[in-house]
């Protein structure tokens, strides 16, 4: 799904980025990426449009993906705005997918804000993320997701409707985007940020737990156990209502 098809002609930050990418990669002189230093990629110079198609159609291991995005991020940092647009363009299918998931079921008026924040979050990470640490692509996407989800969190604080029902009703449960629950659970100290990222990446993203296990130097079974324990903690907190609003700060017991 492209940014253009998702927004059905509307101009958003993501569709504007797609237009800039199209201009940058059109004939007769499209911007090309030297894939030869990246193990696992074809040993050729690739126009960025072809690189994007390749990444969408093929599955590469984490070493290849990390090195690719390390190179793209370095280009964006060192070679100027052209490569910033190029790197964003390569990421646009994933960013559009993330923005669509965050916006799903929400007021249409927030779609533009979600697109803008997803792009801004990705761009900030592209400029500042630690390129030596593993799972670079996952961390870039996680930053984009958190930024986009902040729009949804802000939306939760909107005023009540002008004519709210006076009848009794069930309390509002903290459903919606799972990352909101995970973020609240991590902020409350119920689970670690690493556990929240693990659940998000493997349950709601495209990461394979086997791949993450290899990167972390543990067995897949051990990582599944960590995930299961964290999910049980979050589920129990949801049942108690601990994640339905602001984070509850435990009060120390008096001596």
N, C-alpha and C positions, 0 to 999 in steps of 0.2 A: 504494500500500500504506500503510495507516495503522499507527500504533503499536500499536493494539489488535489488528489482524489479525495483525501480525507476531508478537506475543508470545502469541497464543492465550489471552488471559485473564489472563496473568501481570501482576502489578503491578510496573512498573519506573519509573525516573525519567521515561522518555519517555511511558509510558501515563498516569502521574500528571499530567504536563504537558498531555497531551491532554484529560484530564478537567477540569483547571482552565480550559483554553481553551474547552471546551464550555460551562462555566458562565458564562464571561465573554461569550460570543457568543450566548447563547440569547435568544429573545424573552421579554418584549416590548421590551427595551432593549439590543440587542447593541452591543458596542463597534464604532465605525465609524472608518474611515481616510479622510482627505480626500485623494483621489487627484488633485484638480484641479491642484496645483502640480507634479505629476510628468509631464513630457512623455511621451506614448505610452500613458498610462493613460486610462481613461474619465474624462470631466470631471464626476465625481459624487462623492458620499460613498458609500463602499463598506463594508458590514459586513465584518469581518475574515475571516469564513468565505467570503464571495464573493471577496474578494481572494485568498485561498489557492487557491480553485478556478481563478480566472483565471490565476494564475501557473503552475499545473500544466497547464493546457490550452492556453495560448498561449505563444509564444516572443517575448520582448522583447529589444531590443538592449541593449548593455552600459550605455549612457547611462541608459536607463529603469530598468534593474535597480539600477544604482549609486544613482540618486537615490531610488528607492523605499526601499532599505535604509539610505540616509543619513537619510531621514525617520523610519523605524522606529527606528533606533538612537538618534536624537536624542530621540524620544518616550520610549524606554525609560530614557534617562539623565536626562531633565528632568521627566518627568511621573509617575514613580513605578512601583510594582510592577505596577499594572494593565497598563501598556504593556510591561513586561518579559514578562509572561505572553502578551500579545498578539503581540509580535514572535516569541517562541519558538513560539507556535502556528502562525504563518504559515510558519515554517521547518520545522515538524515532519515533513512528508512527506520532505524532503531529509535531515533528521537521522536519521530512521528507516531510510531507504535506506542511509545511510553506516554506521550501526550494524550493520545486517544484513550488509553486505559484510564488515565487520571480523570479525564473529562467525562467519561461514560457515566450517564445517569445524573450528571450535574447540569445546572442551568447553562444554557447555550452562551449566555453573555460572558461566562468565565473562560470560554475556550481560547480566546485571544490571549488572556493573561497566562493561562497554563502554557500555551505555546511559547510565549515570551520567556517565562521563568525556566522552562525546560531547556531552552536554548542558552539562556544566561548561565544556568547552573553547569551545563556541559562546557561552555566556553571558559568559565572560571576554572574548572578542573583541568581543562586542556592547558591552561596557562600556568597552573600552580601545582598540579599533582606530582607526587614523587614518581619519577619515571623509572627508578631502579627497583621499586617494590613490585611484587607480583600482582597479577590480576588487574592490570592497568585498565583494560577495556571495561571490566566489570565495575571498577571504581569510578570511571568516567560516567557510565550509565547510572550508577547509584547516585552520583552527585546531581545529575539531571533530574532523576526521579524525585529526590528530596526537594529540589527547588520547585518543581511543578506541583508536588503535593502540598507545598506551603500555601498555594492559592486555595486549595480545598480546605485546609485547616482554617484559613482566614474566613472562608465562606461559612464555616460552622458557627462563627461568632456574629452572624448577621442578625438584625432585629427580627422579632416575631412578625408573622403576617399581619396585615392591617385588621383582619377580622378573624382572630384565632377562635377555635372551637372552645366552648365553655364546658363541654362534657368531659368526663374522665377518660383517660386513655393510658395506654402502656407507656412507661418512660422510654425516652429515646435511647436505643441501644447503640453502641459504638460500632455499627456496621459501616460498610463503605469500603474504602481502599485499605487493604490489609496493612500497608506500610504505616498508616496512621496509628493503628493499634501497636505495631511493632515499635514505632518511634516512642509512643507513650510508655510502653513497657520498659524500653531501654532507659528513657529519661527518669523513670521511677526507680531504676535500679533492680527491677525484677529479673531482667536478663541483660546480658552484655550487648554492646553495640555489634560485636562480632557475631553473636548468635542471631541478632535481628537481621544482619546482612545475609547470614547463611540461609535463614528461612526465606527471606525475600528473594534471594538469587535463585534458589532451587525450587521453591514452591510456585513463585509467581513470575520468575524470569526464565531465561533459557539455559542457565548454568547446570551442568551435570554434577551430581554430588561426587561421582567417581573422579571427575576432573579436579574438583576442589580438594579432594582428599589427597591426590597426588601432589598438588601444589603445597599443601600444608604438611606433608610428610606423615600422614596418618592413614589408617585404613578407612575404606568407605563405611564399613560397619560401625566404626567408632564415631565417625562424623554423623551418621544417621542417629546414633544414640544421643549425641549432643543436641541434635536438632529436635529429637522427640522430647527430651527433657525440657528444652526451652519452650516448645509448643504447648506442653502440658501446663507450664507456669502461666503462659499467656492465656490459655483457655480458662484456667481457674480464675484468673483475674477478670476476665470478661464476665464469667458467671457471677462473680461477687459485685460487679459494677465498678471495679476500680479504674477501668479505662474508658469510662463513658464521658469524661470531661477533662478537667484539669488534672494534673498529676498530683496524687496525694503524697504529702511529705510525712513520713512516720515521725511521731513525737517521741523523743527519748523518754524512757521510764524514769521516774523520780527515784532517787536513792533513799 
